[in-house]
Amino acid sequence: MGQQQLLLIVLGVIIVGIAVVVGINVFTASSYQANRDALTADLTNLASMAQQYYRRPEALGGGGNKFDGWEETIPASLQQTANMSAPIVVTAQGQQVEIIATGTEADESGNKISLTCTVTPNDFQIAETGAGGGGE
């Protein structure tokens, strides 16, 4: 009877060990996706602000149908949020703005998520850049 109990204990330890490893993997994937979603929300907010600036007349502190100078109007609290590991990089030129944000979570290869938002007067696109690849 002692060998059977020992076998059951070893089997139980193996099952618990496998469950812990699977749980850690699920948590890592979930935190990466949550950070990606939070970055997307931040970039959507910034894209909306850029389009508002574009449409506002220069006399009222806007761009007068240009994005030039918009990056100077971004509040400090949005230049680097809790979802970002570094401040955003903004390139504004005439009829287009490109905003790059780097997240805090890393994928399985250790690369941090990086999203690029391209804003035009009537639209914006968010795509994943860097080693992660893919798009949205």
C-alpha positions, 0 to 999 in steps of 0.5 A: 500500500505504501508504494501506491500512496507514494505513486499518487503523491508523485503524480499529484505533484506532477499535475500541480507543476503542469498547472502552475506552468500553464497558469504562468503562460496564460497570465503572461499572454493576458498581460501582453494583450491587456497592455496592447489594448491599453496602448490602443486606447491611449493612441485613439485618444491622441488621434482624436486630439490631433484631429481636433487640433487640425480642424480648429482655426489657428486664431483659436490655437489650432492647426488651421487644417495642418497638423504642424505644431500639434505635438507641442499641445500634447499634455504631459500626462499623455506623453507617457502614461502608465501603459508606456515604457517610454514617452511617445514619439510624434512626427507631424507633417502637414496632412499626417501625424505619426505617433509611436508608443512602446508598451511595458509588457514583453512578448514571449521573445522579450520584445516590448510591444510597439504600436504606430498610429498614423493620423490623417484629417478624417481617419487613423490607423493603428498597427503593431510595429517592431518584432511583434509584427502583425497589424490591427 
